[in-house]
Amino acid sequence: MLTLSERLRKLGGAVPPMLLLAALLLLNASALPIGDSIKVQVPLLLIAVFYWSVYRPALVPLWLVFLFGVLLDFLTGVPLGLSAFVLMAVTLIVRDQRILLMGQTFATLWFVFALFCAGTALLKWFLFGLVHWNWGSIGALWPDMIAGILLYPLVCLVLNLASRFMGEPAKARG
């Protein structure tokens, strides 16, 4: 059983990821105008959930991923639970393959993230269309996916720096 000081230290280690997730959530919720007609919503929360699920899964429990997903839905006007469902699915899949992913190069993880980025965009597009019984143009997904894939290294750098300040990462368990 953990002592009170150990519990507080463990809780304190969870605060930086929560603050980073909150900041990325707010940035994710705001659409960035590119040109006159294109607005891009960079999937920053997806990047963070993917990163933390690989390297520090204990810091982002499922309930937190669910909460941030629902908040993202609320802020963006998407049907409540859609982003939460998608982010929780990503978390569970990545955690299941964590040992394999931890041994990969950055380029491989970037490629895997690109697959997740495309897959989640398509899944959200399909589920949103299913809820409203109206599917928009699938071409509208491209700017968001490309922006997420291109910004992945930069966001990972920030998350990696934050992770170094939090101490030793959790070890992969078989």
VOVO-640255 format. One record per atom (N, C-alpha, C): x, y, z; atom name. Coordinates in steps of 0.1 Angstrom, whole numbers, padded with zeros to 4 digits. Example, Ala and Ser with C-alpha at 12.3 -4.5 7.8 and 13.67 -1.06 7.14 Angstrom:
VOVO-640255
[bakol [0132; -0057; 0078]; N]
[bakol [0123; -0045; 0078]; CA]
[bakol [0132; -0033; 0078]; C]
[bakol [0128; -0022; 0071]; N]
[bakol [0137; -0011; 0071]; CA]
[bakol [0129; 0000; 0079]; C]
END
This chain:
VOVO-640255
[bakol [0008; -0012; 0000]; N]
[bakol [0000; 0000; 0000]; CA]
[bakol [0009; 0012; 0000]; C]
[bakol [0005; 0022; -0008]; N]
[bakol [0013; 0035; -0009]; CA]
[bakol [0010; 0044; 0003]; C]
[bakol [0021; 0050; 0007]; N]
[bakol [0020; 0060; 0018]; CA]
[bakol [0014; 0073; 0012]; C]
[bakol [0011; 0082; 0021]; N]
[bakol [0005; 0095; 0017]; CA]
[bakol [0015; 0102; 0008]; C]
[bakol [0027; 0103; 0012]; N]
[bakol [0037; 0110; 0004]; CA]
[bakol [0039; 0104; -0010]; C]
[bakol [0039; 0091; -0011]; N]
[bakol [0040; 0084; -0024]; CA]
[bakol [0027; 0087; -0033]; C]
[bakol [0016; 0087; -0026]; N]
[bakol [0004; 0091; -0034]; CA]
[bakol [0004; 0105; -0039]; C]
[bakol [0009; 0114; -0031]; N]
[bakol [0009; 0128; -0035]; CA]
[bakol [0020; 0130; -0046]; C]
[bakol [0031; 0123; -0046]; N]
[bakol [0041; 0123; -0056]; CA]
[bakol [0036; 0118; -0069]; C]
[bakol [0028; 0107; -0068]; N]
[bakol [0022; 0101; -0080]; CA]
[bakol [0012; 0110; -0086]; C]
[bakol [0004; 0117; -0078]; N]
[bakol [-0006; 0126; -0083]; CA]
[bakol [0001; 0138; -0089]; C]
[bakol [0011; 0143; -0083]; N]
[bakol [0019; 0154; -0088]; CA]
[bakol [0025; 0151; -0101]; C]
[bakol [0029; 0139; -0104]; N]
[bakol [0034; 0135; -0117]; CA]
[bakol [0024; 0135; -0128]; C]
[bakol [0011; 0134; -0124]; N]
[bakol [0000; 0134; -0133]; CA]
[bakol [-0004; 0148; -0137]; C]
[bakol [0000; 0158; -0130]; N]
[bakol [-0005; 0171; -0133]; CA]
[bakol [0001; 0177; -0146]; C]
[bakol [0014; 0176; -0149]; N]
[bakol [0019; 0181; -0161]; CA]
[bakol [0012; 0175; -0174]; C]
[bakol [0010; 0162; -0175]; N]
[bakol [0003; 0157; -0187]; CA]
[bakol [-0011; 0162; -0188]; C]
[bakol [-0018; 0164; -0176]; N]
[bakol [-0032; 0169; -0176]; CA]
[bakol [-0032; 0184; -0181]; C]
[bakol [-0022; 0192; -0177]; N]
[bakol [-0021; 0205; -0181]; CA]
[bakol [-0018; 0206; -0196]; C]
[bakol [-0009; 0198; -0201]; N]
[bakol [-0005; 0197; -0215]; CA]
[bakol [-0017; 0193; -0223]; C]
[bakol [-0024; 0183; -0218]; N]
[bakol [-0036; 0178; -0226]; CA]
[bakol [-0047; 0189; -0226]; C]
[bakol [-0048; 0197; -0215]; N]
[bakol [-0058; 0207; -0215]; CA]
[bakol [-0054; 0218; -0225]; C]
[bakol [-0041; 0222; -0226]; N]
[bakol [-0037; 0232; -0235]; CA]
[bakol [-0039; 0227; -0250]; C]
[bakol [-0035; 0215; -0252]; N]
[bakol [-0036; 0209; -0266]; CA]
[bakol [-0051; 0208; -0269]; C]
[bakol [-0060; 0205; -0259]; N]
[bakol [-0074; 0204; -0262]; CA]
[bakol [-0079; 0217; -0267]; C]
[bakol [-0075; 0228; -0260]; N]
[bakol [-0080; 0241; -0264]; CA]
[bakol [-0075; 0245; -0278]; C]
[bakol [-0062; 0242; -0280]; N]
[bakol [-0057; 0245; -0294]; CA]
[bakol [-0064; 0236; -0304]; C]
[bakol [-0066; 0224; -0301]; N]
[bakol [-0073; 0215; -0310]; CA]
[bakol [-0087; 0219; -0313]; C]
[bakol [-0094; 0225; -0304]; N]
[bakol [-0108; 0230; -0306]; CA]
[bakol [-0109; 0242; -0314]; C]
[bakol [-0098; 0250; -0316]; N]
[bakol [-0099; 0262; -0324]; CA]
[bakol [-0094; 0258; -0338]; C]
[bakol [-0102; 0262; -0348]; N]
[bakol [-0098; 0260; -0362]; CA]
[bakol [-0089; 0271; -0367]; C]
[bakol [-0078; 0267; -0373]; N]
[bakol [-0069; 0277; -0378]; CA]
[bakol [-0072; 0280; -0393]; C]
[bakol [-0074; 0292; -0396]; N]
[bakol [-0077; 0295; -0410]; CA]
[bakol [-0065; 0295; -0419]; C]
[bakol [-0066; 0287; -0430]; N]
[bakol [-0055; 0286; -0440]; CA]
[bakol [-0061; 0291; -0453]; C]
[bakol [-0058; 0303; -0457]; N]
[bakol [-0064; 0309; -0469]; CA]
[bakol [-0078; 0314; -0466]; C]
[bakol [-0086; 0316; -0476]; N]
[bakol [-0099; 0322; -0474]; CA]
[bakol [-0110; 0312; -0470]; C]
[bakol [-0108; 0300; -0475]; N]
[bakol [-0119; 0290; -0474]; CA]
[bakol [-0116; 0278; -0465]; C]
[bakol [-0103; 0276; -0462]; N]
[bakol [-0100; 0263; -0455]; CA]
[bakol [-0097; 0266; -0440]; C]
[bakol [-0103; 0258; -0432]; N]
[bakol [-0100; 0259; -0417]; CA]
[bakol [-0095; 0245; -0413]; C]
[bakol [-0084; 0245; -0406]; N]
[bakol [-0078; 0233; -0402]; CA]
[bakol [-0079; 0231; -0387]; C]
[bakol [-0083; 0219; -0383]; N]
[bakol [-0083; 0216; -0369]; CA]
[bakol [-0073; 0205; -0367]; C]
[bakol [-0061; 0209; -0362]; N]
[bakol [-0050; 0200; -0360]; CA]
[bakol [-0054; 0190; -0349]; C]
[bakol [-0052; 0177; -0351]; N]
[bakol [-0056; 0167; -0341]; CA]
[bakol [-0045; 0166; -0330]; C]
[bakol [-0043; 0177; -0323]; N]
[bakol [-0032; 0178; -0313]; CA]
[bakol [-0035; 0169; -0301]; C]
[bakol [-0048; 0167; -0297]; N]
[bakol [-0051; 0159; -0286]; CA]
[bakol [-0048; 0144; -0290]; C]
[bakol [-0051; 0140; -0302]; N]
[bakol [-0048; 0127; -0307]; CA]
[bakol [-0033; 0124; -0306]; C]
[bakol [-0025; 0134; -0310]; N]
[bakol [-0010; 0133; -0309]; CA]
[bakol [-0006; 0130; -0294]; C]
[bakol [-0011; 0138; -0285]; N]
[bakol [-0008; 0136; -0271]; CA]
[bakol [-0012; 0123; -0265]; C]
[bakol [-0025; 0119; -0269]; N]
[bakol [-0030; 0106; -0264]; CA]
[bakol [-0021; 0095; -0269]; C]
[bakol [-0018; 0096; -0282]; N]
[bakol [-0009; 0085; -0288]; CA]
[bakol [0005; 0085; -0281]; C]
[bakol [0011; 0097; -0279]; N]
[bakol [0024; 0097; -0273]; CA]
[bakol [0024; 0092; -0259]; C]
[bakol [0014; 0097; -0251]; N]
[bakol [0014; 0093; -0237]; CA]
[bakol [0010; 0078; -0236]; C]
[bakol [0002; 0073; -0245]; N]
[bakol [-0002; 0059; -0244]; CA]
[bakol [0010; 0050; -0247]; C]
[bakol [0020; 0055; -0255]; N]
[bakol [0032; 0047; -0258]; CA]
[bakol [0042; 0048; -0246]; C]
[bakol [0045; 0060; -0242]; N]
[bakol [0056; 0062; -0233]; CA]
[bakol [0052; 0063; -0218]; C]
[bakol [0041; 0069; -0215]; N]
[bakol [0037; 0070; -0201]; CA]
[bakol [0022; 0067; -0199]; C]
[bakol [0017; 0055; -0202]; N]
[bakol [0003; 0052; -0201]; CA]
[bakol [-0004; 0054; -0188]; C]
[bakol [0004; 0053; -0177]; N]
[bakol [-0002; 0055; -0164]; CA]
[bakol [-0006; 0069; -0161]; C]
[bakol [0000; 0078; -0169]; N]
[bakol [-0003; 0093; -0167]; CA]
[bakol [-0016; 0097; -0174]; C]
[bakol [-0021; 0089; -0183]; N]
[bakol [-0034; 0092; -0190]; CA]
[bakol [-0043; 0081; -0189]; C]
[bakol [-0050; 0079; -0177]; N]
[bakol [-0060; 0068; -0176]; CA]
[bakol [-0071; 0070; -0185]; C]
[bakol [-0079; 0059; -0188]; N]
[bakol [-0090; 0060; -0197]; CA]
[bakol [-0100; 0070; -0193]; C]
[bakol [-0103; 0072; -0180]; N]
[bakol [-0113; 0082; -0176]; CA]
[bakol [-0109; 0096; -0181]; C]
[bakol [-0096; 0099; -0180]; N]
[bakol [-0091; 0112; -0184]; CA]
[bakol [-0092; 0113; -0199]; C]
[bakol [-0089; 0103; -0207]; N]
[bakol [-0090; 0103; -0221]; CA]
[bakol [-0105; 0106; -0225]; C]
[bakol [-0114; 0099; -0218]; N]
[bakol [-0128; 0100; -0220]; CA]
[bakol [-0132; 0115; -0217]; C]
[bakol [-0128; 0120; -0206]; N]
[bakol [-0132; 0133; -0202]; CA]
[bakol [-0127; 0144; -0212]; C]
[bakol [-0115; 0143; -0217]; N]
[bakol [-0110; 0152; -0227]; CA]
[bakol [-0116; 0150; -0240]; C]
[bakol [-0120; 0138; -0244]; N]
[bakol [-0128; 0136; -0256]; CA]
[bakol [-0141; 0142; -0256]; C]
[bakol [-0148; 0141; -0245]; N]
[bakol [-0161; 0147; -0243]; CA]
[bakol [-0160; 0163; -0243]; C]
[bakol [-0150; 0168; -0237]; N]
[bakol [-0148; 0182; -0237]; CA]
[bakol [-0145; 0187; -0251]; C]
[bakol [-0137; 0180; -0259]; N]
[bakol [-0134; 0183; -0272]; CA]
[bakol [-0147; 0183; -0281]; C]
[bakol [-0155; 0173; -0279]; N]
[bakol [-0168; 0173; -0286]; CA]
[bakol [-0177; 0185; -0282]; C]
[bakol [-0177; 0189; -0269]; N]
[bakol [-0185; 0200; -0265]; CA]
[bakol [-0180; 0213; -0271]; C]
[bakol [-0167; 0214; -0271]; N]
[bakol [-0161; 0227; -0277]; CA]
[bakol [-0162; 0228; -0292]; C]
[bakol [-0162; 0217; -0299]; N]
[bakol [-0163; 0217; -0313]; CA]
[bakol [-0176; 0215; -0319]; C]
[bakol [-0186; 0211; -0311]; N]
[bakol [-0200; 0209; -0316]; CA]
[bakol [-0202; 0196; -0323]; C]
[bakol [-0193; 0187; -0320]; N]
[bakol [-0194; 0173; -0325]; CA]
[bakol [-0204; 0165; -0316]; C]
[bakol [-0211; 0156; -0320]; N]
[bakol [-0220; 0148; -0311]; CA]
[bakol [-0212; 0143; -0299]; C]
[bakol [-0217; 0145; -0287]; N]
[bakol [-0210; 0141; -0275]; CA]
[bakol [-0207; 0126; -0275]; C]
[bakol [-0195; 0123; -0272]; N]
[bakol [-0190; 0110; -0271]; CA]
[bakol [-0182; 0105; -0283]; C]
[bakol [-0183; 0112; -0294]; N]
[bakol [-0177; 0108; -0307]; CA]
[bakol [-0162; 0108; -0305]; C]
[bakol [-0156; 0119; -0301]; N]
[bakol [-0142; 0120; -0299]; CA]
[bakol [-0137; 0111; -0288]; C]
[bakol [-0145; 0111; -0277]; N]
[bakol [-0142; 0102; -0266]; CA]
[bakol [-0141; 0088; -0270]; C]
[bakol [-0150; 0083; -0278]; N]
[bakol [-0150; 0069; -0283]; CA]
[bakol [-0137; 0067; -0291]; C]
[bakol [-0134; 0076; -0300]; N]
[bakol [-0123; 0074; -0309]; CA]
[bakol [-0110; 0075; -0301]; C]
[bakol [-0108; 0084; -0292]; N]
[bakol [-0096; 0086; -0285]; CA]
[bakol [-0094; 0074; -0275]; C]
[bakol [-0105; 0069; -0270]; N]
[bakol [-0104; 0057; -0261]; CA]
[bakol [-0100; 0045; -0269]; C]
[bakol [-0105; 0043; -0281]; N]
[bakol [-0101; 0032; -0290]; CA]
[bakol [-0086; 0033; -0293]; C]
[bakol [-0081; 0045; -0296]; N]
[bakol [-0067; 0047; -0299]; CA]
[bakol [-0059; 0043; -0287]; C]
[bakol [-0063; 0048; -0275]; N]
[bakol [-0056; 0045; -0263]; CA]
[bakol [-0055; 0030; -0260]; C]
[bakol [-0066; 0023; -0262]; N]
[bakol [-0066; 0008; -0259]; CA]
[bakol [-0058; 0001; -0269]; C]
[bakol [-0059; 0005; -0282]; N]
[bakol [-0051; -0002; -0292]; CA]
[bakol [-0036; 0000; -0290]; C]
[bakol [-0032; 0013; -0288]; N]
[bakol [-0018; 0016; -0286]; CA]
[bakol [-0012; 0009; -0274]; C]
[bakol [-0020; 0010; -0263]; N]
[bakol [-0015; 0003; -0251]; CA]
[bakol [-0013; -0012; -0253]; C]
[bakol [-0022; -0018; -0260]; N]
[bakol [-0021; -0032; -0263]; CA]
[bakol [-0008; -0035; -0271]; C]
[bakol [-0004; -0026; -0279]; N]
[bakol [0008; -0028; -0288]; CA]
[bakol [0020; -0020; -0282]; C]
[bakol [0019; -0016; -0270]; N]
[bakol [0029; -0007; -0264]; CA]
[bakol [0043; -0013; -0265]; C]
[bakol [0045; -0025; -0261]; N]
[bakol [0058; -0031; -0260]; CA]
[bakol [0064; -0031; -0274]; C]
[bakol [0057; -0034; -0284]; N]
[bakol [0062; -0034; -0298]; CA]
[bakol [0065; -0020; -0302]; C]
[bakol [0056; -0010; -0299]; N]
[bakol [0059; 0003; -0303]; CA]
[bakol [0071; 0010; -0296]; C]
[bakol [0073; 0007; -0284]; N]
[bakol [0084; 0013; -0276]; CA]
[bakol [0097; 0010; -0282]; C]
[bakol [0098; -0002; -0289]; N]
[bakol [0111; -0006; -0295]; CA]
[bakol [0114; 0000; -0309]; C]
[bakol [0104; 0008; -0314]; N]
[bakol [0105; 0013; -0328]; CA]
[bakol [0113; 0026; -0329]; C]
[bakol [0118; 0029; -0340]; N]
[bakol [0124; 0042; -0343]; CA]
[bakol [0113; 0053; -0343]; C]
[bakol [0118; 0066; -0342]; N]
[bakol [0109; 0077; -0343]; CA]
[bakol [0101; 0077; -0356]; C]
[bakol [0109; 0074; -0367]; N]
[bakol [0102; 0074; -0380]; CA]
[bakol [0091; 0064; -0381]; C]
[bakol [0093; 0052; -0375]; N]
[bakol [0083; 0042; -0375]; CA]
[bakol [0071; 0046; -0367]; C]
[bakol [0073; 0052; -0356]; N]
[bakol [0062; 0057; -0348]; CA]
[bakol [0054; 0068; -0355]; C]
[bakol [0062; 0077; -0362]; N]
[bakol [0056; 0087; -0370]; CA]
[bakol [0046; 0081; -0380]; C]
[bakol [0051; 0071; -0387]; N]
[bakol [0043; 0064; -0397]; CA]
[bakol [0031; 0057; -0391]; C]
[bakol [0033; 0051; -0379]; N]
[bakol [0021; 0045; -0372]; CA]
[bakol [0011; 0055; -0368]; C]
[bakol [0016; 0067; -0363]; N]
[bakol [0007; 0078; -0360]; CA]
[bakol [0000; 0082; -0372]; C]
[bakol [0006; 0083; -0383]; N]
[bakol [0000; 0088; -0396]; CA]
[bakol [-0012; 0078; -0399]; C]
[bakol [-0010; 0065; -0397]; N]
[bakol [-0020; 0056; -0399]; CA]
[bakol [-0032; 0058; -0390]; C]
[bakol [-0029; 0060; -0377]; N]
[bakol [-0039; 0063; -0367]; CA]
[bakol [-0046; 0076; -0370]; C]
[bakol [-0039; 0086; -0374]; N]
[bakol [-0045; 0099; -0378]; CA]
[bakol [-0055; 0097; -0389]; C]
[bakol [-0051; 0090; -0399]; N]
[bakol [-0060; 0088; -0411]; CA]
[bakol [-0072; 0079; -0406]; C]
[bakol [-0069; 0069; -0399]; N]
[bakol [-0080; 0060; -0394]; CA]
[bakol [-0090; 0067; -0385]; C]
[bakol [-0085; 0075; -0376]; N]
[bakol [-0094; 0082; -0367]; CA]
[bakol [-0102; 0092; -0375]; C]
[bakol [-0096; 0099; -0384]; N]
[bakol [-0104; 0109; -0392]; CA]
[bakol [-0115; 0102; -0400]; C]
[bakol [-0111; 0091; -0406]; N]
[bakol [-0122; 0084; -0414]; CA]
[bakol [-0133; 0078; -0405]; C]
[bakol [-0129; 0073; -0393]; N]
[bakol [-0139; 0068; -0384]; CA]
[bakol [-0148; 0079; -0379]; C]
[bakol [-0142; 0091; -0375]; N]
[bakol [-0150; 0102; -0371]; CA]
[bakol [-0160; 0107; -0382]; C]
[bakol [-0154; 0107; -0394]; N]
[bakol [-0162; 0112; -0406]; CA]
[bakol [-0174; 0102; -0407]; C]
[bakol [-0171; 0089; -0407]; N]
[bakol [-0182; 0079; -0409]; CA]
[bakol [-0192; 0080; -0397]; C]
[bakol [-0188; 0080; -0385]; N]
[bakol [-0197; 0081; -0374]; CA]
[bakol [-0205; 0094; -0373]; C]
[bakol [-0199; 0105; -0377]; N]
[bakol [-0206; 0118; -0377]; CA]
[bakol [-0217; 0117; -0388]; C]
[bakol [-0213; 0111; -0400]; N]
[bakol [-0223; 0109; -0410]; CA]
[bakol [-0234; 0100; -0406]; C]
[bakol [-0231; 0090; -0399]; N]
[bakol [-0241; 0080; -0394]; CA]
[bakol [-0251; 0087; -0385]; C]
[bakol [-0246; 0096; -0376]; N]
[bakol [-0254; 0103; -0366]; CA]
[bakol [-0264; 0112; -0374]; C]
[bakol [-0258; 0120; -0383]; N]
[bakol [-0266; 0130; -0390]; CA]
[bakol [-0272; 0125; -0403]; C]
[bakol [-0269; 0113; -0407]; N]
[bakol [-0273; 0107; -0419]; CA]
[bakol [-0270; 0115; -0431]; C]
[bakol [-0258; 0121; -0430]; N]
[bakol [-0253; 0130; -0441]; CA]
[bakol [-0238; 0130; -0440]; C]
[bakol [-0231; 0124; -0450]; N]
[bakol [-0217; 0124; -0450]; CA]
[bakol [-0212; 0135; -0459]; C]
[bakol [-0203; 0143; -0453]; N]
[bakol [-0197; 0154; -0461]; CA]
[bakol [-0186; 0149; -0470]; C]
[bakol [-0180; 0158; -0477]; N]
[bakol [-0169; 0154; -0486]; CA]
[bakol [-0157; 0148; -0478]; C]
[bakol [-0153; 0137; -0482]; N]
[bakol [-0141; 0130; -0476]; CA]
[bakol [-0128; 0138; -0478]; C]
[bakol [-0128; 0146; -0489]; N]
[bakol [-0117; 0154; -0492]; CA]
[bakol [-0114; 0165; -0481]; C]
[bakol [-0125; 0168; -0473]; N]
[bakol [-0123; 0178; -0463]; CA]
[bakol [-0115; 0173; -0451]; C]
[bakol [-0112; 0160; -0451]; N]
[bakol [-0104; 0154; -0440]; CA]
[bakol [-0089; 0157; -0442]; C]
[bakol [-0085; 0159; -0455]; N]
[bakol [-0071; 0159; -0458]; CA]
[bakol [-0063; 0170; -0451]; C]
[bakol [-0068; 0183; -0450]; N]
[bakol [-0060; 0193; -0443]; CA]
[bakol [-0057; 0190; -0429]; C]
[bakol [-0067; 0185; -0422]; N]
[bakol [-0066; 0182; -0408]; CA]
[bakol [-0055; 0170; -0406]; C]
[bakol [-0057; 0160; -0414]; N]
[bakol [-0048; 0149; -0413]; CA]
[bakol [-0033; 0153; -0416]; C]
[bakol [-0032; 0160; -0427]; N]
[bakol [-0018; 0164; -0431]; CA]
[bakol [-0012; 0173; -0420]; C]
[bakol [-0020; 0182; -0415]; N]
[bakol [-0015; 0191; -0404]; CA]
[bakol [-0011; 0183; -0392]; C]
[bakol [-0019; 0173; -0388]; N]
[bakol [-0015; 0165; -0377]; CA]
[bakol [-0003; 0157; -0379]; C]
[bakol [-0002; 0151; -0391]; N]
[bakol [0010; 0143; -0394]; CA]
[bakol [0023; 0152; -0394]; C]
[bakol [0022; 0164; -0400]; N]
[bakol [0033; 0173; -0401]; CA]
[bakol [0037; 0179; -0387]; C]
[bakol [0028; 0181; -0379]; N]
[bakol [0031; 0187; -0366]; CA]
[bakol [0034; 0176; -0355]; C]
[bakol [0033; 0164; -0358]; N]
[bakol [0036; 0153; -0349]; CA]
[bakol [0050; 0154; -0343]; C]
[bakol [0060; 0156; -0351]; N]
[bakol [0074; 0157; -0345]; CA]
[bakol [0075; 0169; -0335]; C]
[bakol [0069; 0180; -0338]; N]
[bakol [0070; 0192; -0329]; CA]
[bakol [0063; 0190; -0316]; C]
[bakol [0051; 0184; -0317]; N]
[bakol [0043; 0182; -0305]; CA]
[bakol [0050; 0171; -0296]; C]
[bakol [0056; 0161; -0303]; N]
[bakol [0063; 0150; -0296]; CA]
[bakol [0075; 0156; -0289]; C]
[bakol [0082; 0166; -0295]; N]
[bakol [0093; 0172; -0288]; CA]
[bakol [0089; 0179; -0276]; C]
[bakol [0078; 0186; -0276]; N]
[bakol [0073; 0193; -0264]; CA]
[bakol [0069; 0183; -0253]; C]
[bakol [0062; 0172; -0257]; N]
[bakol [0058; 0162; -0248]; CA]
[bakol [0070; 0154; -0242]; C]
[bakol [0080; 0152; -0250]; N]
[bakol [0092; 0146; -0246]; CA]
[bakol [0100; 0154; -0236]; C]
[bakol [0100; 0167; -0238]; N]
[bakol [0107; 0176; -0228]; CA]
[bakol [0099; 0176; -0215]; C]
[bakol [0086; 0176; -0216]; N]
[bakol [0078; 0176; -0204]; CA]
[bakol [0080; 0163; -0197]; C]
[bakol [0081; 0152; -0204]; N]
[bakol [0083; 0139; -0198]; CA]
[bakol [0096; 0138; -0191]; C]
[bakol [0106; 0144; -0196]; N]
[bakol [0119; 0144; -0189]; CA]
[bakol [0119; 0152; -0176]; C]
[bakol [0111; 0162; -0175]; N]
[bakol [0109; 0169; -0162]; CA]
[bakol [0101; 0161; -0152]; C]
[bakol [0094; 0151; -0156]; N]
[bakol [0086; 0143; -0147]; CA]
[bakol [0093; 0131; -0141]; C]
[bakol [0105; 0129; -0145]; N]
[bakol [0113; 0118; -0140]; CA]
[bakol [0113; 0106; -0149]; C]
[bakol [0116; 0094; -0144]; N]
[bakol [0117; 0082; -0151]; CA]
[bakol [0104; 0078; -0157]; C]
[bakol [0103; 0074; -0170]; N]
[bakol [0091; 0069; -0176]; CA]
[bakol [0088; 0055; -0171]; C]
[bakol [0076; 0051; -0172]; N]
[bakol [0071; 0038; -0168]; CA]
[bakol [0078; 0028; -0178]; C]
[bakol [0082; 0016; -0172]; N]
[bakol [0088; 0006; -0180]; CA]
[bakol [0077; -0003; -0187]; C]
[bakol [0080; -0008; -0199]; N]
[bakol [0070; -0016; -0206]; CA]
[bakol [0069; -0029; -0198]; C]
[bakol [0057; -0034; -0198]; N]
[bakol [0054; -0046; -0191]; CA]
[bakol [0048; -0056; -0201]; C]
[bakol [0052; -0068; -0200]; N]
[bakol [0048; -0079; -0209]; CA]
[bakol [0035; -0085; -0204]; C]
END
